[in-house]
């Protein structure tokens, strides 16, 4: 076993015993890591709240060379993004980010750009939770930040949807279009006739979705609720198709227009 130090974000925790827990981290250098923190449930321990969900920390751990869980020996807090807990909308957006990273990334498969995008998004959500108490301002900003991160995730993992041309015939999609999760993007109405996964969308929805990546364009913070709900429905249906299951917070995001 070798002792290593690495920076990571806690994206999942689970009890292991009366005093210990299993923690899953997403790191810049090594991707997802999972380890046992012995004594991690004790109030006073060497982990100092570093194993709390959505905490960025510096980890000291022993890598297992023959497989199995690593042994976490220390977790020093870097950032707890405390502002996130001041807004239920920001908190649910952050939970969604953690679940996306947990179910969609692999052990020891680094994605440094995705890690940087994640930390930047959590910082934004934390700042929004602290500074914007007016929900009419706060929720659209949270929504655009979260959807921008989702687009970054799709790009990084090689499944960003085609939004310019019909994913099947490669022609300009035109005014009358549908979105096809199985086809990987928009389709013209003709190509979507036999596509059971497809559903209607509009040019306005697609054009707005394009403006979310690599960063939300100016003006997206003013998106009205109907537009946000349509964007959320599209992203949720696409992500659900790709993962083969519905994520826990998706229903709340839809109902809240996030």
N, C-alpha and C positions, 0 to 999 in steps of 0.2 A: 504494500500500500504506500502511496505517496501523498504527502501533505501539500495542499494547494490553497491558494487564496484567489478569490474571484468576486466580482461585483454582480449582483443579481437582484431580481424582483420576485417576491413571494407571490405565486399565482395559485397555490392550493395548499391546504394543510389538512391533516387527518390524525386522529388519535392513534397511537401505537400501543401504549400501555398506560398504566396509572400515572406515570411521570414523564413519559416520552411521547413524541409525535413525529410523524412523517411530514416533511415539507418539500414542495416542488417549487423550483426556481426557474426563471427564464433569465439567462445571462447573455451578455454581449459576446463573450469569447467562446463559449461552449454550447450555446443554445439552452435546451431544457436540461435540468439536473434534478435528481430526486435523492433525498437522503434521510437518515434517521437522526434526530436530535435527542440524545438521551438526557433526561432532565428538563426537556424543553417546555413542559407544562408547569413547572414550578414557578412560583411568583418571583423568587430571587434565584436567578441562574446566570450563566455566562452568556446567555442569548439576549438579555436586556430588551425584550419586546421585538427583537429582530426577526421573529418568526411569525409576526402578525401578517395577515393577508394584505397585499398591496403595499408592502414595505420594501423599499430599496435598501440593500445592505451589502456589507463586505463580509463574505463568507470565508471561514477557515474550515477545511474538510479533508478527510482522507478518502482518496479514490480507491475503490475496490477493483483490483486488476482482473479478477475472475468472475465479474458480473455481480449482480445483487445490488443492494442499496448502499450508497456512500454513507460515511459517518460524518455528520456535521458537528464540529467541535466548538464553533464560535460564530456569532452573527452580530456584526456591529452596524447599527442603524446609520444610514446615510440620509434618507428622506422618507418621511411617512405620509407626505402629500396630505397634510392634516385638513386642508380646506375642503377636500372631497366629502368629508363626513358632515359638513355644514349644509349640504344640499342633497336631498334624496335622489334627485335626478342625476347629479354628477356621480353619486355613489353607485347607482345602478349602471351607469355607463362604464364606470371603472370595473365593476363586477363582470360586465360583458367582455371587456378587454382581457381580463384575467382568464375567463373561460375559453375565449378564442385561442389564446396562446397555449393553454393547457391541452386542448383537444386537437389542435392543428399543427403543433410542432413536435419534433422527435427528440429523444435523448441524444445529446452530443451532436446536434445538427445546428451549428451557429447561423444566425441571421442578424449580423450587427446592425444593418439598416433598420430592421424591424424593431430591434431593441431600442435604438435611438428614437424611433417614431413613437414607441410605447411610452418611454419616459417623458418625452416632450408633450404627448397628449395628456398624461396624468398630471403634469405640471400645469397645463392649461386648465384642466378640470378643477384642480385644486384652487387655482387663482379665481376661477369663475365662482366656485363655492364661497370664497371669502368676500368677493367684491360686488357681486351682482345678486341682490336679494329680490329684485323685481323679476318674477318668473317670465314675464313677457319678453324680457331681454335675455335672461339666463338660459332658458330652454332652447331657443334657436341656436345659441352659441355652443351649447353642449352638444346638440344634435349634429351640427356641421363638423365639430371637432371629432366626434365619435365616428361619423360616416367617413371622414377623411382617413382616419386610422384604418377602418375596415377596407377601404380601397387600397391603402398601402400594404395591408396584409395580403390581399388578393394579388397585387402586383408582385410582391416578394415571393410568394409561393407559386407563382406561375399560372394563376387562374383568373387574372383580371379579365372581366368580360369585354367582348368586342362591342363597342358603342358607336362606331362610325359606319360600318358596312354590314350588310346581311352576313351573319356567320356561316351561312350555307352557300349561297350563290355569289357572295362577295361583291354584289352590286350595292349602290347607294340604297339604304333602307327605305327612304321616302318618308312621306308624311304619315302613312298608315302602317304602323309597326307593332310588333309584339316582342316581348322578352322571353328568351328560351333558356332556362337553367341547364337543360341537357345539351343544348347547342352551344352554350358558352357565350351568350350575348344576344344582341338584337337580331331579329329576322324580319324580312318583308312578309307581308300577309300570305303571299303565295307559298313561300317555303315553309311556313308555319302550319299549313293546313293539316298535316298528319303528325304534328308535334304535340303530344298530350301534356307536356310539361309547360308549354308556353302560355302566356297571359298577355292581355292587352296593356300597352303603355302608350306614352305620348312623346313627341319630339321634345317638349318642354322638360319632361322628367329626365330623359336621356341627356339632354344638354346640361342640365343642372348637375347630374351625376358626374359628368366629365369635368366639371369645375371643382370637384371636391379633392382631386389629386393632381399634383403632389401636396398642395395645401389649399384650404378653402379659399375660393376667390372672394374678393371684396363684394359685399352685398348679400352673401349667403346667410349672414346672421339675421337678415330680415325676412327669411322664408316664412311664408304663412303655414299654418297648421295643415291644411289639406295637402300641400306640396310635400311637407315633411313626412306625413303619413304614407304617401305614395312611394317616396324614396325608401322609407323604412320597410314597407311591404316588399318592395323589389329586392332589397339587400337581404332581408330575412329569408325569403324564398330561395334565393340563389345560394346563400350559405347553407341553408338546411339541405338543399339538394346535394351540394358538394360533400357535406359531412355525413349525410345519411341519417341525420337526427336533428331535432329542434333543440336549440340551446335554452337554458333555464330562464334567462332574462328577456328573451325576444318578445314575449307577449306583453310584458310591461313596457318595453320600448315602443311597441306599436300603439298601445292604448295611450301612452303619454306623449306621442308625437315626437319622439327623440330619435 
